Amino acid sequence: MADPMLQGQYPSRGLYQALAVAAMCVHEQPNMRPVIADVVTALTYLASQKYDPNAETGQRSRYPSASPPRTRRGGKNQS
């Protein structure tokens, strides 16, 4: 899913988190999709993270540890 021109020089955790945001945006049930403000907040946060290739050790997680809150169109948070 990452650009091959990056030659693996990107935070894998950040990629997984961005993919999790994308997956929520295409949820089968439209009312379960995040509102755009939450998507922007999540992606802004991911883009602000500094990449330190030396910090990526063997602790790569298969799943993101955090994702933006799911909100219904009516504004109520989902758990």
PDB file of N, CA, C and O in Angstrom:
ATOM      1  N   MET A   1       0.810  -1.186   0.000  1.00  0.00           N
ATOM      2  CA  MET A   1       0.000   0.000   0.000  1.00  0.00           C
ATOM      3  C   MET A   1       0.859   1.258   0.000  1.00  0.00           C
ATOM      4  O   MET A   1       0.361   2.341  -0.308  1.00  0.00           O
ATOM      5  N   ALA A   2       2.114   1.139   0.333  1.00  0.00           N
ATOM      6  CA  ALA A   2       3.000   2.304   0.365  1.00  0.00           C
ATOM      7  C   ALA A   2       3.718   2.442  -0.973  1.00  0.00           C
ATOM      8  O   ALA A   2       3.942   1.458  -1.679  1.00  0.00           O
ATOM      9  N   ASP A   3       4.068   3.658  -1.302  1.00  0.00           N
ATOM     10  CA  ASP A   3       4.791   3.958  -2.544  1.00  0.00           C
ATOM     11  C   ASP A   3       6.132   3.234  -2.525  1.00  0.00           C
ATOM     12  O   ASP A   3       6.916   3.426  -1.595  1.00  0.00           O
ATOM     13  N   PRO A   4       6.415   2.407  -3.531  1.00  0.00           N
ATOM     14  CA  PRO A   4       7.690   1.688  -3.569  1.00  0.00           C
ATOM     15  C   PRO A   4       8.904   2.618  -3.610  1.00  0.00           C
ATOM     16  O   PRO A   4      10.005   2.223  -3.225  1.00  0.00           O
ATOM     17  N   MET A   5       8.704   3.848  -4.074  1.00  0.00           N
ATOM     18  CA  MET A   5       9.809   4.804  -4.117  1.00  0.00           C
ATOM     19  C   MET A   5      10.300   5.169  -2.713  1.00  0.00           C
ATOM     20  O   MET A   5      11.413   5.672  -2.558  1.00  0.00           O
ATOM     21  N   LEU A   6       9.489   4.921  -1.707  1.00  0.00           N
ATOM     22  CA  LEU A   6       9.910   5.185  -0.332  1.00  0.00           C
ATOM     23  C   LEU A   6      10.916   4.151   0.160  1.00  0.00           C
ATOM     24  O   LEU A   6      11.589   4.371   1.167  1.00  0.00           O
ATOM     25  N   GLN A   7      11.022   3.036  -0.537  1.00  0.00           N
ATOM     26  CA  GLN A   7      11.973   1.970  -0.228  1.00  0.00           C
ATOM     27  C   GLN A   7      11.907   1.536   1.241  1.00  0.00           C
ATOM     28  O   GLN A   7      12.933   1.304   1.879  1.00  0.00           O
ATOM     29  N   GLY A   8      10.693   1.433   1.756  1.00  0.00           N
ATOM     30  CA  GLY A   8      10.499   0.969   3.125  1.00  0.00           C
ATOM     31  C   GLY A   8      10.825   2.000   4.191  1.00  0.00           C
ATOM     32  O   GLY A   8      10.781   1.686   5.381  1.00  0.00           O
ATOM     33  N   GLN A   9      11.151   3.220   3.795  1.00  0.00           N
ATOM     34  CA  GLN A   9      11.531   4.258   4.746  1.00  0.00           C
ATOM     35  C   GLN A   9      10.311   5.095   5.145  1.00  0.00           C
ATOM     36  O   GLN A   9      10.179   6.255   4.756  1.00  0.00           O
ATOM     37  N   TYR A  10       9.445   4.488   5.913  1.00  0.00           N
ATOM     38  CA  TYR A  10       8.250   5.145   6.442  1.00  0.00           C
ATOM     39  C   TYR A  10       7.846   4.365   7.690  1.00  0.00           C
ATOM     40  O   TYR A  10       8.180   3.189   7.828  1.00  0.00           O
ATOM     41  N   PRO A  11       7.127   5.022   8.595  1.00  0.00           N
ATOM     42  CA  PRO A  11       6.718   4.309   9.818  1.00  0.00           C
ATOM     43  C   PRO A  11       5.576   3.341   9.511  1.00  0.00           C
ATOM     44  O   PRO A  11       4.492   3.766   9.111  1.00  0.00           O
ATOM     45  N   SER A  12       5.812   2.072   9.691  1.00  0.00           N
ATOM     46  CA  SER A  12       4.779   1.078   9.394  1.00  0.00           C
ATOM     47  C   SER A  12       3.541   1.302  10.253  1.00  0.00           C
ATOM     48  O   SER A  12       2.418   1.092   9.795  1.00  0.00           O
ATOM     49  N   ARG A  13       3.741   1.727  11.494  1.00  0.00           N
ATOM     50  CA  ARG A  13       2.603   1.990  12.364  1.00  0.00           C
ATOM     51  C   ARG A  13       1.728   3.115  11.785  1.00  0.00           C
ATOM     52  O   ARG A  13       0.500   3.030  11.822  1.00  0.00           O
ATOM     53  N   GLY A  14       2.355   4.150  11.261  1.00  0.00           N
ATOM     54  CA  GLY A  14       1.616   5.245  10.639  1.00  0.00           C
ATOM     55  C   GLY A  14       0.830   4.776   9.426  1.00  0.00           C
ATOM     56  O   GLY A  14      -0.297   5.217   9.201  1.00  0.00           O
ATOM     57  N   LEU A  15       1.426   3.882   8.645  1.00  0.00           N
ATOM     58  CA  LEU A  15       0.717   3.327   7.492  1.00  0.00           C
ATOM     59  C   LEU A  15      -0.509   2.550   7.951  1.00  0.00           C
ATOM     60  O   LEU A  15      -1.592   2.708   7.387  1.00  0.00           O
ATOM     61  N   TYR A  16      -0.345   1.717   8.966  1.00  0.00           N
ATOM     62  CA  TYR A  16      -1.489   0.936   9.466  1.00  0.00           C
ATOM     63  C   TYR A  16      -2.583   1.850  10.009  1.00  0.00           C
ATOM     64  O   TYR A  16      -3.768   1.581   9.812  1.00  0.00           O
ATOM     65  N   GLN A  17      -2.198   2.917  10.683  1.00  0.00           N
ATOM     66  CA  GLN A  17      -3.193   3.842  11.224  1.00  0.00           C
ATOM     67  C   GLN A  17      -3.928   4.573  10.105  1.00  0.00           C
ATOM     68  O   GLN A  17      -5.144   4.749  10.175  1.00  0.00           O
ATOM     69  N   ALA A  18      -3.203   4.998   9.080  1.00  0.00           N
ATOM     70  CA  ALA A  18      -3.846   5.668   7.949  1.00  0.00           C
ATOM     71  C   ALA A  18      -4.799   4.712   7.227  1.00  0.00           C
ATOM     72  O   ALA A  18      -5.875   5.118   6.787  1.00  0.00           O
ATOM     73  N   LEU A  19      -4.406   3.459   7.109  1.00  0.00           N
ATOM     74  CA  LEU A  19      -5.280   2.466   6.485  1.00  0.00           C
ATOM     75  C   LEU A  19      -6.524   2.213   7.340  1.00  0.00           C
ATOM     76  O   LEU A  19      -7.608   1.976   6.806  1.00  0.00           O
ATOM     77  N   ALA A  20      -6.370   2.265   8.657  1.00  0.00           N
ATOM     78  CA  ALA A  20      -7.527   2.090   9.541  1.00  0.00           C
ATOM     79  C   ALA A  20      -8.510   3.241   9.358  1.00  0.00           C
ATOM     80  O   ALA A  20      -9.721   3.023   9.338  1.00  0.00           O
ATOM     81  N   VAL A  21      -8.004   4.454   9.227  1.00  0.00           N
ATOM     82  CA  VAL A  21      -8.866   5.610   8.981  1.00  0.00           C
ATOM     83  C   VAL A  21      -9.600   5.432   7.647  1.00  0.00           C
ATOM     84  O   VAL A  21     -10.808   5.654   7.562  1.00  0.00           O
ATOM     85  N   ALA A  22      -8.870   5.033   6.620  1.00  0.00           N
ATOM     86  CA  ALA A  22      -9.480   4.816   5.307  1.00  0.00           C
ATOM     87  C   ALA A  22     -10.557   3.738   5.369  1.00  0.00           C
ATOM     88  O   ALA A  22     -11.619   3.884   4.764  1.00  0.00           O
ATOM     89  N   ALA A  23     -10.289   2.665   6.094  1.00  0.00           N
ATOM     90  CA  ALA A  23     -11.269   1.581   6.212  1.00  0.00           C
ATOM     91  C   ALA A  23     -12.546   2.056   6.891  1.00  0.00           C
ATOM     92  O   ALA A  23     -13.646   1.662   6.501  1.00  0.00           O
ATOM     93  N   MET A  24     -12.401   2.900   7.901  1.00  0.00           N
ATOM     94  CA  MET A  24     -13.599   3.424   8.564  1.00  0.00           C
ATOM     95  C   MET A  24     -14.411   4.312   7.619  1.00  0.00           C
ATOM     96  O   MET A  24     -15.639   4.348   7.695  1.00  0.00           O
ATOM     97  N   CYS A  25     -13.726   5.019   6.738  1.00  0.00           N
ATOM     98  CA  CYS A  25     -14.405   5.936   5.810  1.00  0.00           C
ATOM     99  C   CYS A  25     -15.260   5.205   4.773  1.00  0.00           C
ATOM    100  O   CYS A  25     -16.171   5.794   4.192  1.00  0.00           O
ATOM    101  N   VAL A  26     -14.971   3.941   4.543  1.00  0.00           N
ATOM    102  CA  VAL A  26     -15.737   3.181   3.547  1.00  0.00           C
ATOM    103  C   VAL A  26     -16.573   2.087   4.204  1.00  0.00           C
ATOM    104  O   VAL A  26     -16.936   1.099   3.564  1.00  0.00           O
ATOM    105  N   HIS A  27     -16.875   2.275   5.489  1.00  0.00           N
ATOM    106  CA  HIS A  27     -17.690   1.309   6.221  1.00  0.00           C
ATOM    107  C   HIS A  27     -18.992   1.068   5.465  1.00  0.00           C
ATOM    108  O   HIS A  27     -19.573   1.995   4.900  1.00  0.00           O
ATOM    109  N   GLU A  28     -19.438  -0.163   5.459  1.00  0.00           N
ATOM    110  CA  GLU A  28     -20.643  -0.544   4.732  1.00  0.00           C
ATOM    111  C   GLU A  28     -21.864   0.262   5.178  1.00  0.00           C
ATOM    112  O   GLU A  28     -22.706   0.626   4.357  1.00  0.00           O
ATOM    113  N   GLN A  29     -21.955   0.533   6.464  1.00  0.00           N
ATOM    114  CA  GLN A  29     -23.085   1.296   6.996  1.00  0.00           C
ATOM    115  C   GLN A  29     -22.684   2.774   7.090  1.00  0.00           C
ATOM    116  O   GLN A  29     -21.828   3.127   7.901  1.00  0.00           O
ATOM    117  N   PRO A  30     -23.290   3.637   6.272  1.00  0.00           N
ATOM    118  CA  PRO A  30     -22.890   5.046   6.250  1.00  0.00           C
ATOM    119  C   PRO A  30     -22.930   5.733   7.613  1.00  0.00           C
ATOM    120  O   PRO A  30     -22.089   6.589   7.890  1.00  0.00           O
ATOM    121  N   ASN A  31     -23.879   5.381   8.461  1.00  0.00           N
ATOM    122  CA  ASN A  31     -23.961   6.046   9.764  1.00  0.00           C
ATOM    123  C   ASN A  31     -22.821   5.646  10.698  1.00  0.00           C
ATOM    124  O   ASN A  31     -22.646   6.261  11.749  1.00  0.00           O
ATOM    125  N   MET A  32     -22.047   4.630  10.335  1.00  0.00           N
ATOM    126  CA  MET A  32     -20.895   4.207  11.135  1.00  0.00           C
ATOM    127  C   MET A  32     -19.599   4.855  10.656  1.00  0.00           C
ATOM    128  O   MET A  32     -18.555   4.682  11.284  1.00  0.00           O
ATOM    129  N   ARG A  33     -19.654   5.594   9.559  1.00  0.00           N
ATOM    130  CA  ARG A  33     -18.467   6.264   9.047  1.00  0.00           C
ATOM    131  C   ARG A  33     -18.170   7.498   9.898  1.00  0.00           C
ATOM    132  O   ARG A  33     -19.088   8.150  10.397  1.00  0.00           O
ATOM    133  N   PRO A  34     -16.885   7.816  10.063  1.00  0.00           N
ATOM    134  CA  PRO A  34     -16.549   9.001  10.872  1.00  0.00           C
ATOM    135  C   PRO A  34     -16.929  10.285  10.139  1.00  0.00           C
ATOM    136  O   PRO A  34     -16.971  10.322   8.909  1.00  0.00           O
ATOM    137  N   VAL A  35     -17.201  11.323  10.904  1.00  0.00           N
ATOM    138  CA  VAL A  35     -17.460  12.624  10.294  1.00  0.00           C
ATOM    139  C   VAL A  35     -16.124  13.169   9.784  1.00  0.00           C
ATOM    140  O   VAL A  35     -15.062  12.810  10.295  1.00  0.00           O
ATOM    141  N   ILE A  36     -16.188  14.034   8.778  1.00  0.00           N
ATOM    142  CA  ILE A  36     -14.967  14.512   8.126  1.00  0.00           C
ATOM    143  C   ILE A  36     -14.035  15.224   9.099  1.00  0.00           C
ATOM    144  O   ILE A  36     -12.816  15.150   8.945  1.00  0.00           O
ATOM    145  N   ALA A  37     -14.581  15.905  10.087  1.00  0.00           N
ATOM    146  CA  ALA A  37     -13.722  16.595  11.063  1.00  0.00           C
ATOM    147  C   ALA A  37     -12.836  15.595  11.804  1.00  0.00           C
ATOM    148  O   ALA A  37     -11.671  15.890  12.072  1.00  0.00           O
ATOM    149  N   ASP A  38     -13.365  14.423  12.138  1.00  0.00           N
ATOM    150  CA  ASP A  38     -12.570  13.396  12.807  1.00  0.00           C
ATOM    151  C   ASP A  38     -11.505  12.820  11.879  1.00  0.00           C
ATOM    152  O   ASP A  38     -10.395  12.518  12.316  1.00  0.00           O
ATOM    153  N   VAL A  39     -11.837  12.670  10.611  1.00  0.00           N
ATOM    154  CA  VAL A  39     -10.868  12.167   9.629  1.00  0.00           C
ATOM    155  C   VAL A  39      -9.720  13.164   9.486  1.00  0.00           C
ATOM    156  O   VAL A  39      -8.550  12.781   9.492  1.00  0.00           O
ATOM    157  N   VAL A  40     -10.064  14.439   9.359  1.00  0.00           N
ATOM    158  CA  VAL A  40      -9.042  15.484   9.229  1.00  0.00           C
ATOM    159  C   VAL A  40      -8.151  15.510  10.469  1.00  0.00           C
ATOM    160  O   VAL A  40      -6.929  15.602  10.349  1.00  0.00           O
ATOM    161  N   THR A  41      -8.746  15.429  11.653  1.00  0.00           N
ATOM    162  CA  THR A  41      -7.973  15.425  12.891  1.00  0.00           C
ATOM    163  C   THR A  41      -7.008  14.248  12.926  1.00  0.00           C
ATOM    164  O   THR A  41      -5.835  14.415  13.262  1.00  0.00           O
ATOM    165  N   ALA A  42      -7.491  13.065  12.581  1.00  0.00           N
ATOM    166  CA  ALA A  42      -6.645  11.866  12.605  1.00  0.00           C
ATOM    167  C   ALA A  42      -5.501  11.974  11.606  1.00  0.00           C
ATOM    168  O   ALA A  42      -4.356  11.668  11.939  1.00  0.00           O
ATOM    169  N   LEU A  43      -5.801  12.404  10.390  1.00  0.00           N
ATOM    170  CA  LEU A  43      -4.757  12.491   9.367  1.00  0.00           C
ATOM    171  C   LEU A  43      -3.770  13.617   9.654  1.00  0.00           C
ATOM    172  O   LEU A  43      -2.581  13.488   9.362  1.00  0.00           O
ATOM    173  N   THR A  44      -4.250  14.712  10.219  1.00  0.00           N
ATOM    174  CA  THR A  44      -3.355  15.805  10.607  1.00  0.00           C
ATOM    175  C   THR A  44      -2.381  15.323  11.670  1.00  0.00           C
ATOM    176  O   THR A  44      -1.187  15.617  11.615  1.00  0.00           O
ATOM    177  N   TYR A  45      -2.906  14.581  12.636  1.00  0.00           N
ATOM    178  CA  TYR A  45      -2.043  14.030  13.676  1.00  0.00           C
ATOM    179  C   TYR A  45      -0.992  13.088  13.075  1.00  0.00           C
ATOM    180  O   TYR A  45       0.190  13.186  13.405  1.00  0.00           O
ATOM    181  N   LEU A  46      -1.416  12.189  12.206  1.00  0.00           N
ATOM    182  CA  LEU A  46      -0.469  11.249  11.602  1.00  0.00           C
ATOM    183  C   LEU A  46       0.598  11.979  10.793  1.00  0.00           C
ATOM    184  O   LEU A  46       1.771  11.607  10.827  1.00  0.00           O
ATOM    185  N   ALA A  47       0.191  13.017  10.065  1.00  0.00           N
ATOM    186  CA  ALA A  47       1.136  13.767   9.245  1.00  0.00           C
ATOM    187  C   ALA A  47       2.130  14.559  10.093  1.00  0.00           C
ATOM    188  O   ALA A  47       3.227  14.867   9.627  1.00  0.00           O
ATOM    189  N   SER A  48       1.766  14.889  11.318  1.00  0.00           N
ATOM    190  CA  SER A  48       2.641  15.687  12.176  1.00  0.00           C
ATOM    191  C   SER A  48       3.710  14.849  12.877  1.00  0.00           C
ATOM    192  O   SER A  48       4.645  15.403  13.456  1.00  0.00           O
ATOM    193  N   GLN A  49       3.583  13.535  12.831  1.00  0.00           N
ATOM    194  CA  GLN A  49       4.530  12.669  13.532  1.00  0.00           C
ATOM    195  C   GLN A  49       5.866  12.626  12.805  1.00  0.00           C
ATOM    196  O   GLN A  49       5.919  12.491  11.582  1.00  0.00           O
ATOM    197  N   LYS A  50       6.937  12.742  13.570  1.00  0.00           N
ATOM    198  CA  LYS A  50       8.286  12.663  13.012  1.00  0.00           C
ATOM    199  C   LYS A  50       8.650  11.199  12.790  1.00  0.00           C
ATOM    200  O   LYS A  50       8.324  10.337  13.606  1.00  0.00           O
ATOM    201  N   TYR A  51       9.321  10.933  11.694  1.00  0.00           N
ATOM    202  CA  TYR A  51       9.740   9.565  11.399  1.00  0.00           C
ATOM    203  C   TYR A  51      11.184   9.376  11.822  1.00  0.00           C
ATOM    204  O   TYR A  51      12.080  10.070  11.342  1.00  0.00           O
ATOM    205  N   ASP A  52      11.401   8.434  12.719  1.00  0.00           N
ATOM    206  CA  ASP A  52      12.739   8.076  13.165  1.00  0.00           C
ATOM    207  C   ASP A  52      12.948   6.609  12.825  1.00  0.00           C
ATOM    208  O   ASP A  52      12.450   5.735  13.535  1.00  0.00           O
ATOM    209  N   PRO A  53      13.681   6.323  11.746  1.00  0.00           N
ATOM    210  CA  PRO A  53      13.860   4.921  11.338  1.00  0.00           C
ATOM    211  C   PRO A  53      14.552   4.076  12.400  1.00  0.00           C
ATOM    212  O   PRO A  53      14.399   2.854  12.406  1.00  0.00           O
ATOM    213  N   ASN A  54      15.308   4.699  13.297  1.00  0.00           N
ATOM    214  CA  ASN A  54      15.982   3.951  14.361  1.00  0.00           C
ATOM    215  C   ASN A  54      15.028   3.555  15.468  1.00  0.00           C
ATOM    216  O   ASN A  54      15.330   2.649  16.245  1.00  0.00           O
ATOM    217  N   ALA A  55      13.882   4.214  15.558  1.00  0.00           N
ATOM    218  CA  ALA A  55      12.900   3.906  16.597  1.00  0.00           C
ATOM    219  C   ALA A  55      12.079   2.679  16.256  1.00  0.00           C
ATOM    220  O   ALA A  55      11.485   2.069  17.145  1.00  0.00           O
ATOM    221  N   GLU A  56      12.035   2.309  14.998  1.00  0.00           N
ATOM    222  CA  GLU A  56      11.261   1.140  14.568  1.00  0.00           C
ATOM    223  C   GLU A  56      12.084  -0.110  14.824  1.00  0.00           C
ATOM    224  O   GLU A  56      12.991  -0.446  14.063  1.00  0.00           O
ATOM    225  N   THR A  57      11.746  -0.794  15.914  1.00  0.00           N
ATOM    226  CA  THR A  57      12.452  -2.028  16.254  1.00  0.00           C
ATOM    227  C   THR A  57      11.558  -3.204  15.936  1.00  0.00           C
ATOM    228  O   THR A  57      10.706  -3.109  15.052  1.00  0.00           O
ATOM    229  N   GLY A  58      11.727  -4.282  16.617  1.00  0.00           N
ATOM    230  CA  GLY A  58      10.936  -5.478  16.390  1.00  0.00           C
ATOM    231  C   GLY A  58       9.532  -5.389  16.945  1.00  0.00           C
ATOM    232  O   GLY A  58       8.801  -6.378  16.899  1.00  0.00           O
ATOM    233  N   GLN A  59       9.123  -4.240  17.469  1.00  0.00           N
ATOM    234  CA  GLN A  59       7.805  -4.118  18.076  1.00  0.00           C
ATOM    235  C   GLN A  59       6.765  -3.609  17.096  1.00  0.00           C
ATOM    236  O   GLN A  59       5.884  -2.840  17.481  1.00  0.00           O
ATOM    237  N   ARG A  60       6.842  -4.008  15.880  1.00  0.00           N
ATOM    238  CA  ARG A  60       5.844  -3.593  14.900  1.00  0.00           C
ATOM    239  C   ARG A  60       4.533  -4.295  15.181  1.00  0.00           C
ATOM    240  O   ARG A  60       4.470  -5.521  15.283  1.00  0.00           O
ATOM    241  N   SER A  61       3.505  -3.507  15.302  1.00  0.00           N
ATOM    242  CA  SER A  61       2.188  -4.061  15.591  1.00  0.00           C
ATOM    243  C   SER A  61       1.445  -4.314  14.287  1.00  0.00           C
ATOM    244  O   SER A  61       1.568  -3.550  13.330  1.00  0.00           O
ATOM    245  N   ARG A  62       0.689  -5.374  14.263  1.00  0.00           N
ATOM    246  CA  ARG A  62      -0.118  -5.667  13.096  1.00  0.00           C
ATOM    247  C   ARG A  62      -1.346  -4.766  13.038  1.00  0.00           C
ATOM    248  O   ARG A  62      -1.929  -4.562  11.972  1.00  0.00           O
ATOM    249  N   TYR A  63      -1.729  -4.237  14.179  1.00  0.00           N
ATOM    250  CA  TYR A  63      -2.911  -3.392  14.263  1.00  0.00           C
ATOM    251  C   TYR A  63      -2.543  -2.042  14.853  1.00  0.00           C
ATOM    252  O   TYR A  63      -1.658  -1.957  15.704  1.00  0.00           O
ATOM    253  N   PRO A  64      -3.223  -0.975  14.406  1.00  0.00           N
ATOM    254  CA  PRO A  64      -2.936   0.334  14.988  1.00  0.00           C
ATOM    255  C   PRO A  64      -3.390   0.379  16.441  1.00  0.00           C
ATOM    256  O   PRO A  64      -4.369  -0.267  16.815  1.00  0.00           O
ATOM    257  N   SER A  65      -2.674   1.144  17.254  1.00  0.00           N
ATOM    258  CA  SER A  65      -3.023   1.215  18.661  1.00  0.00           C
ATOM    259  C   SER A  65      -4.090   2.254  18.931  1.00  0.00           C
ATOM    260  O   SER A  65      -4.748   2.215  19.970  1.00  0.00           O
ATOM    261  N   ALA A  66      -4.265   3.173  18.015  1.00  0.00           N
ATOM    262  CA  ALA A  66      -5.276   4.217  18.237  1.00  0.00           C
ATOM    263  C   ALA A  66      -5.936   4.568  16.924  1.00  0.00           C
ATOM    264  O   ALA A  66      -5.316   4.508  15.862  1.00  0.00           O
ATOM    265  N   SER A  67      -7.168   4.927  17.006  1.00  0.00           N
ATOM    266  CA  SER A  67      -7.892   5.377  15.828  1.00  0.00           C
ATOM    267  C   SER A  67      -8.833   6.481  16.253  1.00  0.00           C
ATOM    268  O   SER A  67      -9.172   6.585  17.432  1.00  0.00           O
ATOM    269  N   PRO A  68      -9.261   7.309  15.314  1.00  0.00           N
ATOM    270  CA  PRO A  68     -10.141   8.399  15.690  1.00  0.00           C
ATOM    271  C   PRO A  68     -11.470   7.876  16.202  1.00  0.00           C
ATOM    272  O   PRO A  68     -11.895   6.783  15.828  1.00  0.00           O
ATOM    273  N   PRO A  69     -12.127   8.647  17.052  1.00  0.00           N
ATOM    274  CA  PRO A  69     -13.412   8.187  17.575  1.00  0.00           C
ATOM    275  C   PRO A  69     -14.447   8.092  16.480  1.00  0.00           C
ATOM    276  O   PRO A  69     -14.494   8.931  15.580  1.00  0.00           O
ATOM    277  N   ARG A  70     -15.272   7.074  16.557  1.00  0.00           N
ATOM    278  CA  ARG A  70     -16.363   6.936  15.600  1.00  0.00           C
ATOM    279  C   ARG A  70     -17.533   7.754  16.097  1.00  0.00           C
ATOM    280  O   ARG A  70     -17.930   7.650  17.258  1.00  0.00           O
ATOM    281  N   THR A  71     -18.069   8.547  15.235  1.00  0.00           N
ATOM    282  CA  THR A  71     -19.233   9.327  15.621  1.00  0.00           C
ATOM    283  C   THR A  71     -20.338   9.108  14.609  1.00  0.00           C
ATOM    284  O   THR A  71     -20.091   8.961  13.412  1.00  0.00           O
ATOM    285  N   ARG A  72     -21.533   9.090  15.101  1.00  0.00           N
ATOM    286  CA  ARG A  72     -22.684   9.005  14.213  1.00  0.00           C
ATOM    287  C   ARG A  72     -22.927  10.390  13.626  1.00  0.00           C
ATOM    288  O   ARG A  72     -22.439  11.392  14.148  1.00  0.00           O
ATOM    289  N   ARG A  73     -23.664  10.432  12.570  1.00  0.00           N
ATOM    290  CA  ARG A  73     -23.984  11.713  11.960  1.00  0.00           C
ATOM    291  C   ARG A  73     -24.687  12.635  12.944  1.00  0.00           C
ATOM    292  O   ARG A  73     -24.595  13.857  12.829  1.00  0.00           O
ATOM    293  N   GLY A  74     -25.392  12.048  13.917  1.00  0.00           N
ATOM    294  CA  GLY A  74     -26.094  12.828  14.921  1.00  0.00           C
ATOM    295  C   GLY A  74     -25.161  13.400  15.995  1.00  0.00           C
ATOM    296  O   GLY A  74     -25.594  14.180  16.842  1.00  0.00           O
ATOM    297  N   GLY A  75     -23.867  13.006  15.958  1.00  0.00           N
ATOM    298  CA  GLY A  75     -22.897  13.558  16.882  1.00  0.00           C
ATOM    299  C   GLY A  75     -22.630  12.728  18.114  1.00  0.00           C
ATOM    300  O   GLY A  75     -21.860  13.166  18.969  1.00  0.00           O
ATOM    301  N   LYS A  76     -23.220  11.555  18.257  1.00  0.00           N
ATOM    302  CA  LYS A  76     -22.987  10.728  19.441  1.00  0.00           C
ATOM    303  C   LYS A  76     -21.823   9.793  19.168  1.00  0.00           C
ATOM    304  O   LYS A  76     -21.751   9.176  18.105  1.00  0.00           O
ATOM    305  N   ASN A  77     -20.904   9.685  20.135  1.00  0.00           N
ATOM    306  CA  ASN A  77     -19.732   8.811  19.995  1.00  0.00           C
ATOM    307  C   ASN A  77     -20.150   7.351  20.038  1.00  0.00           C
ATOM    308  O   ASN A  77     -21.083   6.970  20.744  1.00  0.00           O
ATOM    309  N   GLN A  78     -19.441   6.550  19.268  1.00  0.00           N
ATOM    310  CA  GLN A  78     -19.628   5.094  19.243  1.00  0.00           C
ATOM    311  C   GLN A  78     -18.509   4.454  20.036  1.00  0.00           C
ATOM    312  O   GLN A  78     -17.387   4.960  20.014  1.00  0.00           O
ATOM    313  N   SER A  79     -18.762   3.388  20.719  1.00  0.00           N
ATOM    314  CA  SER A  79     -17.694   2.696  21.459  1.00  0.00           C
ATOM    315  C   SER A  79     -17.261   1.468  20.719  1.00  0.00           C
ATOM    316  O   SER A  79     -16.373   0.750  21.178  1.00  0.00           O
TER     317      SER A  79
END
